[in-house]
Amino acid sequence: MVEVILRAVRVDVGSSTPLLLLEEVGGNRVLPIFIGAPEATAIAYALQEVVAPRPMSHDLLGNVITALGAKVFAVEIIELVDNTFYASLRLIAGEREIVVSARPSDAVALALRVKAPILVADDLMEAEGQVYVREDEDDEDPDEDSLLAELRDFLDTVRPEDFDQ
């Protein structure tokens, strides 16, 4: 498994669809994954550390896992089948390991909330990872304000019919 960090949430210009960019730690490859607008919003809230008055879905899931005495050990992006990515939540409950199937966007949203590592299968990163060259090698962290502004602009202008394509 290759450990990755969330490098950015972007909007694909051609399709107007949010896109996760998962960058390998200590490497130069990025795994792009298209996601839906609600999931992009959930990830943006996690990045901003927004605390809602009542738990949102990913917060609720994290709370339920904790209440049951378990912990999210890691989330894994494991395969691509017919243009659909698959992920797993790896939970530890006492001596037991539990693996739960998940969408990558939900897995990443949860990982950001519970501070769990995000992993990508080696063969998946090898097949689908794209070489990423930073424009400014000295800038180790993405400009979070500009990423969030770009995502907010997308969310303000997206219409339901944009997803009927």
ZIHU-V715488 format. One record per residue. N is the residue number from 0. SS is DSSP state (A for helix, B for strand, O for the rest). D_CENTER is the distance of its C-alpha to the mean C-alpha in Angstrom with 2 decimals. Layout:
<<N SS D_CENTER> <N SS D_CENTER>>
This chain:
<<0 O 16.09> <1 B 14.59> <2 B 12.65> <3 B 9.94> <4 B 8.64> <5 B 6.35> <6 B 9.47> <7 B 9.13> <8 B 8.37> <9 B 11.60> <10 B 13.89> <11 B 15.56> <12 O 19.21> <13 O 20.73> <14 O 18.89> <15 O 17.73> <16 B 14.36> <17 B 11.03> <18 B 9.26> <19 B 6.08> <20 B 8.00> <21 B 7.35> <22 B 10.83> <23 B 12.99> <24 O 14.71> <25 O 18.33> <26 O 18.10> <27 O 17.93> <28 B 15.65> <29 B 12.41> <30 B 10.57> <31 B 10.01> <32 B 8.46> <33 B 10.00> <34 O 8.78> <35 O 11.25> <36 A 12.48> <37 A 12.33> <38 A 8.63> <39 A 8.42> <40 A 11.08> <41 A 9.60> <42 A 6.79> <43 A 9.91> <44 A 11.99> <45 A 10.14> <46 A 10.45> <47 A 13.98> <48 O 14.65> <49 O 16.30> <50 O 18.40> <51 O 19.50> <52 O 23.06> <53 O 21.99> <54 O 18.83> <55 O 16.14> <56 A 14.77> <57 A 11.90> <58 A 14.51> <59 A 17.06> <60 A 15.32> <61 A 15.02> <62 A 18.63> <63 A 19.88> <64 A 18.61> <65 A 20.35> <66 A 23.39> <67 O 23.87> <68 O 24.13> <69 B 21.04> <70 B 18.17> <71 B 14.65> <72 B 15.58> <73 B 12.37> <74 B 9.57> <75 B 10.34> <76 B 9.51> <77 B 13.23> <78 B 14.70> <79 B 15.22> <80 B 18.12> <81 O 19.71> <82 O 16.84> <83 B 14.46> <84 B 11.68> <85 B 12.04> <86 B 10.35> <87 B 12.23> <88 B 12.33> <89 B 15.12> <90 B 17.29> <91 B 20.51> <92 B 23.34> <93 O 26.48> <94 O 27.42> <95 B 25.36> <96 B 22.02> <97 B 20.30> <98 B 17.74> <99 B 16.12> <100 B 14.64> <101 B 11.42> <102 O 9.39> <103 A 6.18> <104 A 4.75> <105 A 6.95> <106 A 6.39> <107 A 3.20> <108 A 5.47> <109 A 8.24> <110 A 7.73> <111 A 7.78> <112 A 10.78> <113 A 12.60> <114 O 12.05> <115 O 11.39> <116 B 10.84> <117 B 8.19> <118 B 10.57> <119 B 11.28> <120 O 14.74> <121 A 17.33> <122 A 18.80> <123 A 15.62> <124 A 14.90> <125 A 18.64> <126 A 18.85> <127 A 15.88> <128 O 15.01> <129 B 16.64> <130 B 18.64> <131 O 17.53> <132 O 20.39> <133 O 19.91> <134 O 22.42> <135 O 23.30> <136 O 23.18> <137 O 24.20> <138 O 21.15> <139 O 18.73> <140 O 16.40> <141 O 14.98> <142 O 17.07> <143 A 14.89> <144 A 17.64> <145 A 17.72> <146 A 13.99> <147 A 14.35> <148 A 17.69> <149 A 16.49> <150 A 13.92> <151 A 16.78> <152 A 19.18> <153 A 17.23> <154 A 16.98> <155 A 20.66> <156 A 21.83> <157 O 19.98> <158 O 22.30> <159 A 21.94> <160 A 24.12> <161 A 21.68> <162 A 19.75> <163 O 23.01> <164 O 23.18>>
